[in-house]
Amino acid sequence: MSDKAKALVLGDYTNFKYHQLPNMDLPVTDLLRDHLETVCTEDYDQLRAENIGQYALVISYTDCWRRELSEEQIQGLLGYVRNGGGLLVIHNGISLQTSEELMRMMGARLNGHPPYGILEIRAAADDHDLVRGIEPFTVTDEPYQFDFVEGLETTILLDYEYDGKKWPAGWTHAYGEGQVVYLMNGHDGSPFFHPTYREIILRSAVMLSRTV
């Protein structure tokens, strides 16, 4: 039996519309193997209060565009982060915001994206531990665009340029006693093999798992 702390990796193997958990479950499990034991599942009841407390980190790669969460699942996740848990949201994992409270916890609402294409991702907060020393890197992905929650003290970690304007590609903020990190890249499996993006995911997971 492993004595490592566990990370919940929540997504969809069967009931997905655009993004399936096999895009990222194995590369992320490999990436975190020295730090965390990953539990990759589509069992959303792992978010319930009686289940979620066993995890040192929750990673969302959910495809909830057609799914509603139960009140017990919503409150379980909110309470987990509010009371000191770490939440890492990757790409479509922001779809987990099936309630206004979850959207506010994640810090922004997705308002769409231009076509899939080549993006240059750059560090936007050079003095932050999660992106310090990170060089610009190029991936092919969906350029998500967001409307941010007003009044939330959010640090933009990464950005990209599209049509002459900079857009956030990653951010972090506190929620209660816990911490949330959002990373935009990950439409298909390719970004999870990019060494620079893997380093950012690893740093985020290690930092967040220390919050519990």
N, C-alpha and C positions, 0 to 999 in steps of 0.2 A: 504493500500500500504506500502511495506517495505521501510524503510529509510536507509537500509544497502547498502553499495557499492556492485556492482555486479561483479561476476566472470564468464567469458565465459568458459564453458567446451565443447570443440569441439571434436567430434568423429563421429562414424558411427553406426547408428541403422540398416541400411538396406544394403548399398553397401560396405560391408567389406569382406576381404579375410581371415584374421587370427584373428582379435581382434575386438570385438564389444563393443560399449559404455556401454551397460548394465553391463559389468564386473565391472565398477567402478562408474557409475553416482550416484547411491543412497548412497553407503558408503562415497563417497567424499562429497556429499551434506550434509549428516549428520555430517561429521567431521567438516565442515566449517560453520555450521548453526549459530554459535554465532558471526561470523566475517564477512561473505560474503553471499550474496544471489547468488546461482548458477543458471546459465542459461545453461542447457545441451541441445545441439543441434547438428545436422549434417548439418546445414545451413552454408556452407563455405563462403557465402557472408557476414557473420558477421565479416570477416577479412577485408573487404573493409574499406577504410579510413572513409567513412561517417557513418559506423556502429561501428567500433571497439573502438572508443574513449569513448563510454559510459561505458566501462568496466574498473575496477580497477585492473584486473588480467586476463590473458589468460592462460588456462590450455589445453595443447594439448594431447589428447589420440587418435589421428587420425590413420587411417589404410590406408595410401595413397600409398600403394605399386603399385596400378594400377590407380591412379588418378593424374591428372595434375591440378595445381592451375592456375587460370587466373592471368594475370599480375596485375590486380587491387587488387586481393586478396594477392598476394605476396608483393606488395609494401605497402599495408595497414598494414600488420603485421610487415614488416621491419621498416616502419616509426613509428609505435606504440612503438616498443621497443627502437628504436634509440632515440626517443624523451622522454624517461623516463618511459616507461611501463615495467611491469614485465611479464615474460613468464616462466611458469612451464611446462616442458615437461616430460611426464611419459611414460616409456617403449616404446611401439610402436609409441608414439607421435612423435618420432624423424623422422618418415616417412613423416612428413610434409615438410621435406627439399627437395621439388621437384625442387628447383633451386639451383645453386651454391651459390647465396647470402644467401638463407635460411640455407644451410648447414654450411656456415661460421658463421652465427649468432648463430647456435646451438653448434658449436665448434668441431664437430666430425661427421664422416660418419660411419654408421654401416657396418661392413665387414663380418657379419655372426654370428652364434652362434653354440656351441656344443649342444647336446641333452638336453632337459628339465630335470631338476633334482634338488636335494637338494643343496642349496648354503648357506654358512655362510657369512653374510654381516657384515663388520666391519667399524668403523669410521676410516677415513684416515687423518682427519684434526681436531685433538682433541681440538684445540683452536678456531675453527670456531663456531659461534653461532648456526648454523643449526644442528650440530652434537655433540656439547659439552655435555658430560655426557652420550652419547648414548652407550649402551652396545651391544656387538655382538648379532646378531639375525639370526635365520635360517628360510628360506622360500624355497618353491619349485617353480622354475622359469626357464626361459630361460636365460642362461649366455651370454648376448650380449657382443660382442667385437667390438672395435672401432679403427678407424684411426683418430687421432686428427689433427686439423688445426694447422699448424706451426705458431709460433710467437704470439699466443694468450695466454694471461695471465690467465690461468684457474686454479682454486683451486679444486683438487680432494677431494670430501667430503667422499665418501664411496668406498670400494673395496671388492673384493672377490678373492679367490684363486681357480685356475683351472689348473690341470695338472702341478703343481709345479710353477705356475707363477701367480702374482697378476694382476688383471684387474680392471679398474675403474667401479664402480657401481653408481656413482653420482658425479656431478661437478657443479660448478657455475663460472660465469664470467660476466663482464660488456660488454654491447654492446651499444656503444654510451652513452647516458645518462641513459639507462635502464639496466636491469639485467636479466640473464637467469639462471635457475636451471634445471638440468636434473637428473631424478631419474630412475634407470634402472628397478626396480621391478614392476610387474603388468601384467604378461601375462594372467592370469585369475583373478578371483575375490579374491582369498585367501589372497594375500599380503595386500589388502586394509582393512582387518580386523585384521591384526597383530598390536598390540598396539605400538610397537616400530616404525614400518614403518609409522603408522598413525601420530605419533608425529613428524616425520621428514617431512611428507607432510604438516602438519599443520604449523610447523615453517616456511617452505618454502613459503607457501601461504601468511602467515601474513607478512613476510619480503618483499616479492615481491609486495604485494598490497600497501605497503608504498612508492613505488618508483614512483607512479603516482601523 
